[in-house]
Protein backbone atom coordinates (compact mmCIF):
# COMPACT_ATOMS: atom_id res chain seq x y z
CA UNK A 1 0.00 0.00 0.00
CA UNK A 2 1.03 3.55 -0.67
CA UNK A 3 1.38 5.37 2.69
CA UNK A 4 2.39 8.87 1.60
CA UNK A 5 1.94 11.82 3.91
CA UNK A 6 1.49 15.42 2.83
CA UNK A 7 1.64 18.41 5.18
CA UNK A 8 0.61 21.98 4.44
CA UNK A 9 1.88 24.52 6.99
CA UNK A 10 -0.34 27.57 7.52
CA UNK A 11 1.01 30.42 9.66
CA UNK A 12 -1.00 33.51 10.60
CA UNK A 13 0.52 36.91 9.92
CA UNK A 14 1.53 37.44 13.54
CA UNK A 15 3.11 33.99 13.78
CA UNK A 16 1.09 33.13 16.89
CA UNK A 17 -0.95 30.35 15.31
CA UNK A 18 0.34 27.52 13.14
CA UNK A 19 -1.86 24.90 11.49
CA UNK A 20 -0.39 21.71 10.07
CA UNK A 21 -2.91 20.31 7.59
CA UNK A 22 -2.16 16.62 7.09
CA UNK A 23 -3.46 14.61 4.14
CA UNK A 24 -2.67 11.14 2.90
CA UNK A 25 -1.87 8.37 5.38
CA UNK A 26 -0.61 8.85 8.93
CA UNK A 27 0.96 5.59 10.05
CA UNK A 28 3.21 4.29 12.80
CA UNK A 29 6.07 4.32 10.28
CA UNK A 30 5.71 7.93 9.11
CA UNK A 31 4.21 9.88 12.05
CA UNK A 32 7.70 10.90 13.19
CA UNK A 33 8.01 13.35 10.29
CA UNK A 34 5.60 15.70 12.09
CA UNK A 35 7.90 16.13 15.15
CA UNK A 36 10.37 18.53 13.49
CA UNK A 37 7.50 20.61 12.11
CA UNK A 38 5.96 20.99 15.57
CA UNK A 39 9.38 21.75 17.08
CA UNK A 40 10.08 24.38 14.43
CA UNK A 41 6.62 25.95 14.80
CA UNK A 42 7.17 26.29 18.55
CA UNK A 43 10.20 28.51 17.93
CA UNK A 44 8.28 31.17 15.99
CA UNK A 45 6.79 33.46 18.65
CA UNK A 46 6.33 31.59 21.92
CA UNK A 47 3.79 30.73 23.05
CA UNK A 48 2.52 29.80 19.60
CA UNK A 49 -0.66 27.73 19.30
CA UNK A 50 -0.23 24.74 17.01
CA UNK A 51 -3.02 22.74 15.43
CA UNK A 52 -2.33 19.38 13.78
CA UNK A 53 -5.35 18.87 11.53
CA UNK A 54 -5.85 15.21 10.58
CA UNK A 55 -9.49 15.62 9.52
CA UNK A 56 -8.54 15.48 5.84
CA UNK A 57 -6.30 12.42 6.11
CA UNK A 58 -7.40 9.38 4.16
CA UNK A 59 -5.97 6.88 6.66
CA UNK A 60 -4.97 7.39 10.30
CA UNK A 61 -3.61 4.59 12.46
CA UNK A 62 -4.51 4.77 16.15
CA UNK A 63 -0.94 3.84 17.16
CA UNK A 64 0.37 6.76 15.09
CA UNK A 65 -1.93 9.13 17.00
CA UNK A 66 -0.73 7.70 20.33
CA UNK A 67 2.93 8.10 19.35
CA UNK A 68 2.33 11.63 18.14
CA UNK A 69 0.58 12.55 21.39
CA UNK A 70 3.45 11.12 23.43
CA UNK A 71 6.08 12.99 21.40
CA UNK A 72 4.23 16.31 21.74
CA UNK A 73 3.73 15.81 25.47
CA UNK A 74 7.42 15.02 26.01
CA UNK A 75 8.94 17.68 23.74
CA UNK A 76 10.99 19.85 26.09
CA UNK A 77 13.35 21.66 23.71
CA UNK A 78 11.54 24.99 23.92
CA UNK A 79 10.89 26.69 27.25
CA UNK A 80 7.20 27.33 27.83
CA UNK A 81 5.77 25.81 24.65
CA UNK A 82 2.23 26.79 23.70
CA UNK A 83 -0.62 24.34 23.32
CA UNK A 84 -0.80 21.74 20.57
CA UNK A 85 -4.26 20.69 19.39
CA UNK A 86 -4.73 17.42 17.57
CA UNK A 87 -7.83 17.54 15.38
CA UNK A 88 -9.04 14.07 14.42
CA UNK A 89 -11.79 12.81 12.16
CA UNK A 90 -14.94 11.43 13.84
CA UNK A 91 -13.59 7.90 13.41
CA UNK A 92 -10.08 6.98 12.39
CA UNK A 93 -10.48 6.36 8.64
CA UNK A 94 -9.20 3.20 7.00
CA UNK A 95 -8.01 3.10 3.41
CA UNK A 96 -11.58 2.94 2.17
CA UNK A 97 -12.35 6.28 3.85
CA UNK A 98 -14.94 4.66 6.12
CA UNK A 99 -14.89 4.91 9.92
CA UNK A 100 -13.99 1.74 11.75
CA UNK A 101 -16.82 0.19 13.78
CA UNK A 102 -16.66 1.19 17.43
CA UNK A 103 -14.22 4.04 16.82
CA UNK A 104 -14.70 7.33 18.60
CA UNK A 105 -13.24 10.82 18.39
CA UNK A 106 -10.00 11.06 20.33
CA UNK A 107 -10.27 14.79 21.05
CA UNK A 108 -7.31 17.12 21.29
CA UNK A 109 -4.16 17.38 23.30
CA UNK A 110 -2.61 20.42 24.84
CA UNK A 111 0.10 21.68 27.12
CA UNK A 112 -0.22 24.43 29.65
CA UNK A 113 2.17 27.32 29.07
N, C-alpha and C positions, 0 to 999 in steps of 0.2 A: 504494500500500500504506500501511497505517496503521502508523507506526513510533513508537508511544507508549512512553514509559519511565516506570516507577514505581519509587520508592525508599522503602524503609522503613528508618528509622534506629533501631537498637537500641543502647542505652548501658547498661553495667552500673552498679550502684549506686555503685561507687567512681570511675567515669568513666575507668577505665584501659583499657577495651576497648570499641571501637565497631564495630558490624557494619552495613554498608550492604547490605541485601537488595534486589537489583535484579530486577525482573520486566519483562516486555514485550520491547521490541526495543532492543538496544544497537547503534547504527550510527555510522558516521563522522560523520554530521551531528549526532548528539545526545550523544555521549560526553562532550563538554565540560561538561555540566551536573553531572557527578560531581566535577569539580575543586574547586568551592567547598565541597562537603560534606566532602571529604577535608581541605581546608585548615582548615575550621572544627573538625572533629574533632580535628585535631592541636593545637589550642589549649586543649583541655579540661584535662588533667593530663599534661603531657609527662613521660616518653615514653609516649604512648597507643599501643596496638596497634590497628590498623585492618584490618578484613577487608571486602573488596568481594566479595560473594557473587553470582556470576552463574549459579549452578547452576540457578536457577529461571527464567532468562530464556528466552523462546520463540525468540529470534533474536539471535545475536551475530556481528557481522562481525569478521573477523580484524584488519582495519585499525583498527577501533575499539579493540580490545585493545592493539594496538601503540601507538596514540596515547595511550591511558590509561597504559600502562606508562611511556612517555617523560615524560609530564607529572608522574607521581608521582616518578620518579627525579630530575627537575630542579626540583622544588618546593623552594625554599630560603627561604621566608618565615618559617619557624619554626626557631629554633636547636635542633639536636639532635632532629629528629623521630623518632618511633618507627617500627617496621616497618609496612609495608602489605602485606597478603596479598591476592592476587587469586585467588579460587576460581572455576575454570572448569568447565563441564560436560565430560564425557569427549570429546566432539567438539563443535565449534561448531555449534549447531543452526541449521538453516534455518527458513523459515517453516512448513514442514510438520512441525516438531519431530523431524526425523530427522537423525542425524549425517551429515556430508558424507563421502563415500568418501575414505580416505587421511588423514583428520584425526586429530590426536593431542592429548592433554591438553597444555596449555601451562604447567602448573605454577603457581607463585606468585612474586611479586616481593617484595623486602624491602629495607630500608635499615638499615644498622648505626647504632646510636645513637652 
